Amino acid sequence: MQNQTVAFSKNSSNLFFHILTKCNLSCSHCYINKKQHGDRTLSIETIRDWLGLFSQKAAQTNLVLLGGEPTLHPDLHLAVKEAGHLKFKSITIDTNGFLFHDILEKIIPDDLDFLSFSLDGATQDTNDLIRGKGSYDAVFSGIQKAREKGFSCSMIYTVSDKNIHELDQMPTLVKKLGIDRFFIQVIGMRGESSKSRALQVSKDLWLKTIPEIAEKIADQGIIVTYPKVFLSNDDQFQCAANVAKNYFVFPNGRVYQCPICEDFPLHSHEIRDNKLVAMPQINEMDLFKLDIPEGCVMNKMIQPGNLAYEKDGRPRHKIACCMLKQELIP
């Protein structure tokens, strides 16, 4: 098994494109903030124009189409076709499993690299408490339909204090479902989850649980990716925004390079009249270059509850860039 930290590269980028903020669910950790992101549903013409803004490096860019729930957009299939025409490196749809507008009848497996399903509990009770009634069954049904049609399926499990106790059941479950890739996410203190820090998992519990479960899943032939989160004080901190180009695009035109910033008007760019415009100081870009003992400066400013200190004021650990991932390849 290959177990590696995925280094940032100037030759690779990710485009997380929120084509709407509307959703049929109300997840307790939803990071959409309509006050900051708007409630607009982009027209297919606008989606095409905005994809074009990033097409110069499409061959180096992984595109993820998001919402809200992206399958609520009646023209999602046309967005997928346009992305394919522009030759993005990979194309993924993140979905809650309900698969509205018969999306599986309008695209074919060759159009898409992954359909990525969100599941936040190994049992119906836990998942539906977090994501909403019916969401557990929708994921199982959606995966079955997608696999029957030949689509590659991945799964995202956002770890919180509400569901980490069921993570040890996931190796058996993902094998049964025929998942090709499994993503473990750490809950971010933004959107709905910013209202309750009790959702966060301690450092000790994270390090005790996540690597072990990730290895068990990878042992079954499934690629597993999870955030590094914690660094030792001897580890060198690196901010992805200083090396790679990752963009988080929202329907109101805001473009961030750090997802931790998304609850605030700190965006580095904005789309105006179908042009990508750099924002004036001070924005997130002015903060990425700051070097602090705690590692991620945005975490220090926005999520200080993640940090712990010795009696002499030294941080006990550094927080890694949220884009730094550990990947296990069978």
Short mmCIF file of the C-alpha atoms (twelve columns), coordinates in Angstrom:
data_MODEL
# 
_entry.id   MODEL 
# 
loop_
_atom_site.group_PDB 
_atom_site.id 
_atom_site.type_symbol 
_atom_site.label_atom_id 
_atom_site.label_alt_id 
_atom_site.label_comp_id 
_atom_site.label_asym_id 
_atom_site.label_seq_id 
_atom_site.Cartn_x 
_atom_site.Cartn_y 
_atom_site.Cartn_z 
_atom_site.pdbx_PDB_model_num 
ATOM 1   C CA . MET A 1   0.000   0.000  0.000   1 
ATOM 2   C CA . GLN A 2   1.195   3.513  -0.833  1 
ATOM 3   C CA . ASN A 3   0.610   5.922  2.058   1 
ATOM 4   C CA . GLN A 4   1.626   9.457  1.159   1 
ATOM 5   C CA . THR A 5   1.076   13.091 1.961   1 
ATOM 6   C CA . VAL A 6   -0.050  14.759 -1.266  1 
ATOM 7   C CA . ALA A 7   2.300   17.683 -1.849  1 
ATOM 8   C CA . PHE A 8   1.011   20.959 -3.276  1 
ATOM 9   C CA . SER A 9   2.002   21.627 -6.868  1 
ATOM 10  C CA . LYS A 10  1.904   24.724 -9.032  1 
ATOM 11  C CA . ASN A 11  0.984   22.410 -11.896 1 
ATOM 12  C CA . SER A 12  -2.222  21.136 -10.307 1 
ATOM 13  C CA . SER A 13  -5.370  22.961 -9.235  1 
ATOM 14  C CA . ASN A 14  -8.921  22.333 -8.063  1 
ATOM 15  C CA . LEU A 15  -12.061 24.234 -8.987  1 
ATOM 16  C CA . PHE A 16  -14.946 23.837 -6.547  1 
ATOM 17  C CA . PHE A 17  -17.864 25.369 -8.427  1 
ATOM 18  C CA . HIS A 18  -21.101 26.004 -6.524  1 
ATOM 19  C CA . ILE A 19  -23.689 26.370 -9.278  1 
ATOM 20  C CA . LEU A 20  -26.488 27.115 -6.768  1 
ATOM 21  C CA . THR A 21  -26.952 27.256 -3.000  1 
ATOM 22  C CA . LYS A 22  -30.435 25.685 -2.919  1 
ATOM 23  C CA . CYS A 23  -30.736 22.283 -1.252  1 
ATOM 24  C CA . ASN A 24  -33.494 19.856 -0.296  1 
ATOM 25  C CA . LEU A 25  -31.745 19.029 3.000   1 
ATOM 26  C CA . SER A 26  -30.686 21.044 6.053   1 
ATOM 27  C CA . CYS A 27  -27.542 19.317 7.313   1 
ATOM 28  C CA . SER A 28  -26.367 20.326 10.761  1 
ATOM 29  C CA . HIS A 29  -22.863 21.017 9.440   1 
ATOM 30  C CA . CYS A 30  -23.803 22.664 6.122   1 
ATOM 31  C CA . TYR A 31  -21.160 25.241 5.197   1 
ATOM 32  C CA . ILE A 32  -23.341 27.232 2.797   1 
ATOM 33  C CA . ASN A 33  -23.938 30.728 4.152   1 
ATOM 34  C CA . LYS A 34  -26.460 32.510 1.941   1 
ATOM 35  C CA . LYS A 35  -25.621 35.884 3.475   1 
ATOM 36  C CA . GLN A 36  -22.107 35.441 2.102   1 
ATOM 37  C CA . HIS A 37  -22.726 33.185 -0.899  1 
ATOM 38  C CA . GLY A 38  -26.094 34.386 -2.191  1 
ATOM 39  C CA . ASP A 39  -29.178 32.384 -3.126  1 
ATOM 40  C CA . ARG A 40  -28.816 32.618 -6.886  1 
ATOM 41  C CA . THR A 41  -29.141 29.654 -9.227  1 
ATOM 42  C CA . LEU A 42  -26.738 30.280 -12.092 1 
ATOM 43  C CA . SER A 43  -28.079 29.952 -15.624 1 
ATOM 44  C CA . ILE A 44  -26.378 27.448 -17.890 1 
ATOM 45  C CA . GLU A 45  -25.096 30.375 -19.958 1 
ATOM 46  C CA . THR A 46  -23.404 31.849 -16.889 1 
ATOM 47  C CA . ILE A 47  -22.009 28.451 -15.880 1 
ATOM 48  C CA . ARG A 48  -20.461 28.087 -19.323 1 
ATOM 49  C CA . ASP A 49  -18.991 31.584 -19.167 1 
ATOM 50  C CA . TRP A 50  -17.544 31.034 -15.697 1 
ATOM 51  C CA . LEU A 51  -16.074 27.642 -16.581 1 
ATOM 52  C CA . GLY A 52  -14.414 29.397 -19.472 1 
ATOM 53  C CA . LEU A 53  -12.596 31.718 -17.057 1 
ATOM 54  C CA . PHE A 54  -10.647 28.716 -15.764 1 
ATOM 55  C CA . SER A 55  -10.339 26.818 -19.040 1 
ATOM 56  C CA . GLN A 56  -6.801  27.950 -19.846 1 
ATOM 57  C CA . LYS A 57  -5.529  25.454 -17.254 1 
ATOM 58  C CA . ALA A 58  -8.400  22.995 -17.581 1 
ATOM 59  C CA . ALA A 59  -6.062  20.106 -18.339 1 
ATOM 60  C CA . GLN A 60  -4.414  20.651 -14.936 1 
ATOM 61  C CA . THR A 61  -7.639  21.323 -13.013 1 
ATOM 62  C CA . ASN A 62  -9.938  18.943 -11.154 1 
ATOM 63  C CA . LEU A 63  -13.499 20.280 -11.335 1 
ATOM 64  C CA . VAL A 64  -16.053 19.552 -8.613  1 
ATOM 65  C CA . LEU A 65  -19.641 20.665 -9.263  1 
ATOM 66  C CA . LEU A 66  -21.430 21.498 -6.018  1 
ATOM 67  C CA . GLY A 67  -24.413 23.207 -4.469  1 
ATOM 68  C CA . GLY A 68  -26.358 23.250 -2.298  1 
ATOM 69  C CA . GLU A 69  -27.436 20.127 -4.105  1 
ATOM 70  C CA . PRO A 70  -26.185 20.376 -7.721  1 
ATOM 71  C CA . THR A 71  -28.675 17.851 -9.121  1 
ATOM 72  C CA . LEU A 72  -31.442 20.345 -8.274  1 
ATOM 73  C CA . HIS A 73  -30.121 22.356 -11.219 1 
ATOM 74  C CA . PRO A 74  -32.116 21.321 -14.308 1 
ATOM 75  C CA . ASP A 75  -29.128 21.955 -16.588 1 
ATOM 76  C CA . LEU A 76  -26.446 20.158 -14.589 1 
ATOM 77  C CA . HIS A 77  -25.992 17.676 -17.413 1 
ATOM 78  C CA . LEU A 78  -25.195 20.528 -19.787 1 
ATOM 79  C CA . ALA A 79  -22.615 21.872 -17.323 1 
ATOM 80  C CA . VAL A 80  -20.975 18.430 -17.250 1 
ATOM 81  C CA . LYS A 81  -20.937 18.317 -21.060 1 
ATOM 82  C CA . GLU A 82  -19.384 21.789 -21.213 1 
ATOM 83  C CA . ALA A 83  -16.681 20.821 -18.729 1 
ATOM 84  C CA . GLY A 84  -15.904 17.777 -20.842 1 
ATOM 85  C CA . HIS A 85  -15.696 19.941 -23.941 1 
ATOM 86  C CA . LEU A 86  -13.205 22.197 -22.153 1 
ATOM 87  C CA . LYS A 87  -11.208 19.077 -21.201 1 
ATOM 88  C CA . PHE A 88  -10.931 19.514 -17.450 1 
ATOM 89  C CA . LYS A 89  -8.538  17.005 -15.879 1 
ATOM 90  C CA . SER A 90  -11.362 15.374 -13.934 1 
ATOM 91  C CA . ILE A 91  -15.050 16.079 -13.358 1 
ATOM 92  C CA . THR A 92  -16.933 15.173 -10.174 1 
ATOM 93  C CA . ILE A 93  -20.481 15.825 -8.989  1 
ATOM 94  C CA . ASP A 94  -20.950 16.013 -5.219  1 
ATOM 95  C CA . THR A 95  -24.482 14.882 -4.348  1 
ATOM 96  C CA . ASN A 96  -26.675 13.937 -1.405  1 
ATOM 97  C CA . GLY A 97  -28.025 10.981 -3.395  1 
ATOM 98  C CA . PHE A 98  -31.498 12.126 -4.403  1 
ATOM 99  C CA . LEU A 99  -30.311 12.631 -8.011  1 
ATOM 100 C CA . PHE A 100 -32.966 15.066 -9.158  1 
ATOM 101 C CA . HIS A 101 -33.922 15.816 -12.793 1 
ATOM 102 C CA . ASP A 102 -33.041 12.262 -13.909 1 
ATOM 103 C CA . ILE A 103 -29.381 13.227 -14.070 1 
ATOM 104 C CA . LEU A 104 -28.293 9.607  -14.627 1 
ATOM 105 C CA . GLU A 105 -30.420 9.488  -17.770 1 
ATOM 106 C CA . LYS A 106 -28.800 12.621 -19.191 1 
ATOM 107 C CA . ILE A 107 -25.113 11.825 -18.790 1 
ATOM 108 C CA . ILE A 108 -23.042 8.704  -19.338 1 
ATOM 109 C CA . PRO A 109 -20.110 7.306  -17.337 1 
ATOM 110 C CA . ASP A 110 -17.630 8.648  -19.896 1 
ATOM 111 C CA . ASP A 111 -18.829 12.185 -19.093 1 
ATOM 112 C CA . LEU A 112 -17.871 11.970 -15.439 1 
ATOM 113 C CA . ASP A 113 -14.965 10.721 -13.353 1 
ATOM 114 C CA . PHE A 114 -16.924 10.368 -10.113 1 
ATOM 115 C CA . LEU A 115 -20.335 10.729 -8.595  1 
ATOM 116 C CA . SER A 116 -19.482 11.546 -4.997  1 
ATOM 117 C CA . PHE A 117 -22.120 10.730 -2.381  1 
ATOM 118 C CA . SER A 118 -22.258 12.252 1.107   1 
ATOM 119 C CA . LEU A 119 -22.981 9.863  3.963   1 
ATOM 120 C CA . ASP A 120 -22.433 10.914 7.572   1 
ATOM 121 C CA . GLY A 121 -23.345 7.830  9.536   1 
ATOM 122 C CA . ALA A 122 -23.022 4.084  9.127   1 
ATOM 123 C CA . THR A 123 -26.566 3.724  10.433  1 
ATOM 124 C CA . GLN A 124 -29.754 5.410  9.334   1 
ATOM 125 C CA . ASP A 125 -30.384 6.942  12.750  1 
ATOM 126 C CA . THR A 126 -27.030 8.704  12.935  1 
ATOM 127 C CA . ASN A 127 -26.909 9.831  9.302   1 
ATOM 128 C CA . ASP A 128 -30.475 11.133 9.194   1 
ATOM 129 C CA . LEU A 129 -30.036 12.974 12.488  1 
ATOM 130 C CA . ILE A 130 -27.209 14.938 10.833  1 
ATOM 131 C CA . ARG A 131 -28.417 15.189 7.244   1 
ATOM 132 C CA . GLY A 132 -32.191 14.860 7.384   1 
ATOM 133 C CA . LYS A 133 -34.852 12.169 7.159   1 
ATOM 134 C CA . GLY A 134 -34.632 9.987  4.067   1 
ATOM 135 C CA . SER A 135 -31.048 10.918 3.188   1 
ATOM 136 C CA . TYR A 136 -29.594 7.537  4.217   1 
ATOM 137 C CA . ASP A 137 -31.943 5.614  1.944   1 
ATOM 138 C CA . ALA A 138 -31.362 8.124  -0.860  1 
ATOM 139 C CA . VAL A 139 -27.599 7.534  -0.794  1 
ATOM 140 C CA . PHE A 140 -27.983 3.752  -0.911  1 
ATOM 141 C CA . SER A 141 -30.522 3.980  -3.728  1 
ATOM 142 C CA . GLY A 142 -28.471 6.543  -5.634  1 
ATOM 143 C CA . ILE A 143 -25.283 4.504  -5.458  1 
ATOM 144 C CA . GLN A 144 -27.093 1.388  -6.619  1 
ATOM 145 C CA . LYS A 145 -28.594 3.202  -9.615  1 
ATOM 146 C CA . ALA A 146 -25.285 4.840  -10.502 1 
ATOM 147 C CA . ARG A 147 -23.298 1.614  -10.308 1 
ATOM 148 C CA . GLU A 148 -25.882 -0.261 -12.376 1 
ATOM 149 C CA . LYS A 149 -25.305 2.316  -15.115 1 
ATOM 150 C CA . GLY A 150 -21.516 2.014  -14.824 1 
ATOM 151 C CA . PHE A 151 -20.644 5.248  -13.001 1 
ATOM 152 C CA . SER A 152 -17.648 5.352  -10.659 1 
ATOM 153 C CA . CYS A 153 -18.785 6.305  -7.158  1 
ATOM 154 C CA . SER A 154 -16.932 7.914  -4.296  1 
ATOM 155 C CA . MET A 155 -18.147 8.751  -0.809  1 
ATOM 156 C CA . ILE A 156 -17.555 11.630 1.612   1 
ATOM 157 C CA . TYR A 157 -17.858 11.109 5.369   1 
ATOM 158 C CA . THR A 158 -17.591 14.348 7.345   1 
ATOM 159 C CA . VAL A 159 -16.338 13.390 10.784  1 
ATOM 160 C CA . SER A 160 -17.835 15.111 13.810  1 
ATOM 161 C CA . ASP A 161 -18.517 14.301 17.434  1 
ATOM 162 C CA . LYS A 162 -21.933 13.036 16.296  1 
ATOM 163 C CA . ASN A 163 -20.671 10.260 14.025  1 
ATOM 164 C CA . ILE A 164 -17.037 9.332  14.692  1 
ATOM 165 C CA . HIS A 165 -18.257 6.416  16.811  1 
ATOM 166 C CA . GLU A 166 -19.635 4.756  13.655  1 
ATOM 167 C CA . LEU A 167 -16.597 5.238  11.456  1 
ATOM 168 C CA . ASP A 168 -15.326 1.752  12.342  1 
ATOM 169 C CA . GLN A 169 -18.393 0.315  10.581  1 
ATOM 170 C CA . MET A 170 -17.557 2.020  7.298   1 
ATOM 171 C CA . PRO A 171 -14.949 -0.460 5.930   1 
ATOM 172 C CA . THR A 172 -17.611 -3.152 5.641   1 
ATOM 173 C CA . LEU A 173 -20.229 -0.745 4.336   1 
ATOM 174 C CA . VAL A 174 -18.167 0.876  1.566   1 
ATOM 175 C CA . LYS A 175 -17.030 -2.531 0.365   1 
ATOM 176 C CA . LYS A 176 -20.647 -3.678 0.197   1 
ATOM 177 C CA . LEU A 177 -21.672 -0.560 -1.732  1 
ATOM 178 C CA . GLY A 178 -18.872 -0.897 -4.282  1 
ATOM 179 C CA . ILE A 179 -17.301 2.502  -3.568  1 
ATOM 180 C CA . ASP A 180 -14.160 3.305  -5.593  1 
ATOM 181 C CA . ARG A 181 -12.843 6.180  -3.435  1 
ATOM 182 C CA . PHE A 182 -13.515 7.202  0.140   1 
ATOM 183 C CA . PHE A 183 -12.974 10.712 1.474   1 
ATOM 184 C CA . ILE A 184 -12.861 11.484 5.180   1 
ATOM 185 C CA . GLN A 185 -13.461 15.170 5.899   1 
ATOM 186 C CA . VAL A 186 -12.890 17.088 9.095   1 
ATOM 187 C CA . ILE A 187 -15.802 19.282 10.107  1 
ATOM 188 C CA . GLY A 188 -15.088 22.961 9.486   1 
ATOM 189 C CA . MET A 189 -16.317 25.696 11.783  1 
ATOM 190 C CA . ARG A 190 -18.253 27.592 9.129   1 
ATOM 191 C CA . GLY A 191 -21.844 27.866 8.040   1 
ATOM 192 C CA . GLU A 192 -24.177 25.932 10.338  1 
ATOM 193 C CA . SER A 193 -21.382 24.138 12.190  1 
ATOM 194 C CA . SER A 194 -19.894 27.458 13.339  1 
ATOM 195 C CA . LYS A 195 -22.797 27.656 15.791  1 
ATOM 196 C CA . SER A 196 -21.633 24.613 17.760  1 
ATOM 197 C CA . ARG A 197 -17.974 23.905 18.508  1 
ATOM 198 C CA . ALA A 198 -19.125 20.766 20.312  1 
ATOM 199 C CA . LEU A 199 -19.171 19.100 16.876  1 
ATOM 200 C CA . GLN A 200 -15.380 19.146 16.668  1 
ATOM 201 C CA . VAL A 201 -13.303 16.062 17.426  1 
ATOM 202 C CA . SER A 202 -10.253 16.318 19.676  1 
ATOM 203 C CA . LYS A 203 -6.745  15.855 18.341  1 
ATOM 204 C CA . ASP A 204 -6.227  12.644 20.328  1 
ATOM 205 C CA . LEU A 205 -9.462  11.071 19.098  1 
ATOM 206 C CA . TRP A 206 -8.770  12.114 15.490  1 
ATOM 207 C CA . LEU A 207 -5.265  10.643 15.463  1 
ATOM 208 C CA . LYS A 208 -6.386  7.506  17.283  1 
ATOM 209 C CA . THR A 209 -9.260  6.827  14.893  1 
ATOM 210 C CA . ILE A 210 -8.779  8.234  11.395  1 
ATOM 211 C CA . PRO A 211 -5.475  6.685  10.192  1 
ATOM 212 C CA . GLU A 212 -6.484  3.231  11.427  1 
ATOM 213 C CA . ILE A 213 -9.908  3.259  9.737   1 
ATOM 214 C CA . ALA A 214 -8.437  4.720  6.557   1 
ATOM 215 C CA . GLU A 215 -5.964  1.848  6.374   1 
ATOM 216 C CA . LYS A 216 -8.699  -0.756 6.902   1 
ATOM 217 C CA . ILE A 217 -10.708 0.694  4.031   1 
ATOM 218 C CA . ALA A 218 -7.675  0.918  1.764   1 
ATOM 219 C CA . ASP A 219 -6.845  -2.723 2.537   1 
ATOM 220 C CA . GLN A 220 -10.058 -3.562 0.654   1 
ATOM 221 C CA . GLY A 221 -8.741  -2.012 -2.556  1 
ATOM 222 C CA . ILE A 222 -10.357 1.409  -2.104  1 
ATOM 223 C CA . ILE A 223 -8.413  4.676  -2.424  1 
ATOM 224 C CA . VAL A 224 -8.770  6.728  0.770   1 
ATOM 225 C CA . THR A 225 -8.060  10.427 1.242   1 
ATOM 226 C CA . TYR A 226 -8.241  12.385 4.482   1 
ATOM 227 C CA . PRO A 227 -6.965  15.756 5.720   1 
ATOM 228 C CA . LYS A 228 -3.654  15.847 7.553   1 
ATOM 229 C CA . VAL A 229 -5.056  18.368 10.100  1 
ATOM 230 C CA . PHE A 230 -2.343  18.175 12.750  1 
ATOM 231 C CA . LEU A 231 1.383   18.771 12.327  1 
ATOM 232 C CA . SER A 232 4.125   18.346 14.885  1 
ATOM 233 C CA . ASN A 233 6.139   21.441 15.749  1 
ATOM 234 C CA . ASP A 234 8.999   19.977 13.705  1 
ATOM 235 C CA . ASP A 235 6.876   19.705 10.550  1 
ATOM 236 C CA . GLN A 236 7.140   22.513 8.055   1 
ATOM 237 C CA . PHE A 237 3.858   24.325 7.447   1 
ATOM 238 C CA . GLN A 238 2.911   25.179 3.887   1 
ATOM 239 C CA . CYS A 239 -0.182  27.029 2.676   1 
ATOM 240 C CA . ALA A 240 -1.693  25.658 -0.530  1 
ATOM 241 C CA . ALA A 241 -2.589  29.159 -1.714  1 
ATOM 242 C CA . ASN A 242 1.101   30.078 -1.844  1 
ATOM 243 C CA . VAL A 243 1.864   27.190 -4.186  1 
ATOM 244 C CA . ALA A 244 -1.191  25.849 -5.997  1 
ATOM 245 C CA . LYS A 245 -4.279  27.496 -7.453  1 
ATOM 246 C CA . ASN A 246 -7.466  26.261 -5.825  1 
ATOM 247 C CA . TYR A 247 -10.681 28.178 -6.387  1 
ATOM 248 C CA . PHE A 248 -13.978 28.024 -4.509  1 
ATOM 249 C CA . VAL A 249 -16.597 29.756 -6.655  1 
ATOM 250 C CA . PHE A 250 -20.024 30.813 -5.369  1 
ATOM 251 C CA . PRO A 251 -23.157 31.927 -7.239  1 
ATOM 252 C CA . ASN A 252 -22.838 35.553 -6.097  1 
ATOM 253 C CA . GLY A 253 -19.488 35.731 -7.878  1 
ATOM 254 C CA . ARG A 254 -17.211 35.463 -4.874  1 
ATOM 255 C CA . VAL A 255 -14.091 33.393 -5.445  1 
ATOM 256 C CA . TYR A 256 -12.069 32.197 -2.466  1 
ATOM 257 C CA . GLN A 257 -8.776  30.342 -2.341  1 
ATOM 258 C CA . CYS A 258 -9.238  29.138 1.236   1 
ATOM 259 C CA . PRO A 259 -12.494 27.462 2.349   1 
ATOM 260 C CA . ILE A 260 -11.952 28.530 5.963   1 
ATOM 261 C CA . CYS A 261 -12.553 32.120 4.838   1 
ATOM 262 C CA . GLU A 262 -15.941 31.472 3.263   1 
ATOM 263 C CA . ASP A 263 -18.035 32.913 6.109   1 
ATOM 264 C CA . PHE A 264 -16.368 36.295 5.631   1 
ATOM 265 C CA . PRO A 265 -15.938 38.857 2.820   1 
ATOM 266 C CA . LEU A 266 -12.240 38.010 2.547   1 
ATOM 267 C CA . HIS A 267 -12.420 36.545 -0.960  1 
ATOM 268 C CA . SER A 268 -9.387  37.192 -3.139  1 
ATOM 269 C CA . HIS A 269 -11.313 37.414 -6.413  1 
ATOM 270 C CA . GLU A 270 -14.759 38.180 -7.702  1 
ATOM 271 C CA . ILE A 271 -16.424 37.438 -11.016 1 
ATOM 272 C CA . ARG A 272 -17.778 40.644 -12.509 1 
ATOM 273 C CA . ASP A 273 -19.184 40.878 -16.028 1 
ATOM 274 C CA . ASN A 274 -17.763 37.387 -16.652 1 
ATOM 275 C CA . LYS A 275 -14.243 38.492 -15.739 1 
ATOM 276 C CA . LEU A 276 -12.149 37.261 -12.823 1 
ATOM 277 C CA . VAL A 277 -11.251 40.409 -10.898 1 
ATOM 278 C CA . ALA A 278 -8.675  40.566 -8.086  1 
ATOM 279 C CA . MET A 279 -10.046 42.178 -4.933  1 
ATOM 280 C CA . PRO A 280 -8.282  45.099 -3.247  1 
ATOM 281 C CA . GLN A 281 -6.443  44.713 0.028   1 
ATOM 282 C CA . ILE A 282 -7.044  43.423 2.607   1 
ATOM 283 C CA . ASN A 283 -8.194  39.974 1.535   1 
ATOM 284 C CA . GLU A 284 -7.257  36.353 2.157   1 
ATOM 285 C CA . MET A 285 -4.183  36.592 -0.089  1 
ATOM 286 C CA . ASP A 286 -2.603  39.140 2.249   1 
ATOM 287 C CA . LEU A 287 -2.893  36.684 5.129   1 
ATOM 288 C CA . PHE A 288 -1.606  33.484 3.513   1 
ATOM 289 C CA . LYS A 289 2.017   34.623 3.635   1 
ATOM 290 C CA . LEU A 290 2.044   35.236 7.387   1 
ATOM 291 C CA . ASP A 291 4.328   32.835 9.265   1 
ATOM 292 C CA . ILE A 292 3.106   31.904 12.754  1 
ATOM 293 C CA . PRO A 293 4.031   29.086 15.175  1 
ATOM 294 C CA . GLU A 294 0.464   27.709 15.024  1 
ATOM 295 C CA . GLY A 295 0.744   26.913 11.296  1 
ATOM 296 C CA . CYS A 296 -2.407  27.974 9.437   1 
ATOM 297 C CA . VAL A 297 -3.024  31.654 10.069  1 
ATOM 298 C CA . MET A 298 -6.653  31.403 8.957   1 
ATOM 299 C CA . ASN A 299 -7.279  28.686 11.509  1 
ATOM 300 C CA . LYS A 300 -5.685  30.847 14.207  1 
ATOM 301 C CA . MET A 301 -7.975  33.755 13.306  1 
ATOM 302 C CA . ILE A 302 -11.241 31.958 12.555  1 
ATOM 303 C CA . GLN A 303 -11.088 28.569 14.306  1 
ATOM 304 C CA . PRO A 304 -8.878  29.170 17.383  1 
ATOM 305 C CA . GLY A 305 -10.697 26.429 19.270  1 
ATOM 306 C CA . ASN A 306 -8.595  23.917 17.287  1 
ATOM 307 C CA . LEU A 307 -5.445  25.074 19.066  1 
ATOM 308 C CA . ALA A 308 -3.863  24.145 22.387  1 
ATOM 309 C CA . TYR A 309 -0.909  25.730 24.159  1 
ATOM 310 C CA . GLU A 310 1.750   24.847 26.703  1 
ATOM 311 C CA . LYS A 311 1.993   26.856 29.918  1 
ATOM 312 C CA . ASP A 312 4.791   28.942 28.403  1 
ATOM 313 C CA . GLY A 313 2.560   29.926 25.469  1 
ATOM 314 C CA . ARG A 314 4.068   27.618 22.857  1 
ATOM 315 C CA . PRO A 315 1.525   25.789 20.666  1 
ATOM 316 C CA . ARG A 316 1.368   22.057 21.353  1 
ATOM 317 C CA . HIS A 317 0.946   21.391 17.643  1 
ATOM 318 C CA . LYS A 318 0.526   23.130 14.328  1 
ATOM 319 C CA . ILE A 319 -2.640  23.053 12.262  1 
ATOM 320 C CA . ALA A 320 -1.967  21.999 8.668   1 
ATOM 321 C CA . CYS A 321 -3.404  23.743 5.646   1 
ATOM 322 C CA . CYS A 322 -6.937  22.394 5.177   1 
ATOM 323 C CA . MET A 323 -5.980  21.382 1.628   1 
ATOM 324 C CA . LEU A 324 -3.149  19.099 2.794   1 
ATOM 325 C CA . LYS A 325 -4.254  15.496 2.338   1 
ATOM 326 C CA . GLN A 326 -3.028  12.051 3.249   1 
ATOM 327 C CA . GLU A 327 -3.742  9.494  0.527   1 
ATOM 328 C CA . LEU A 328 -3.707  5.711  0.761   1 
ATOM 329 C CA . ILE A 329 -3.506  3.886  -2.549  1 
ATOM 330 C CA . PRO A 330 -3.886  0.093  -2.442  1 
# 
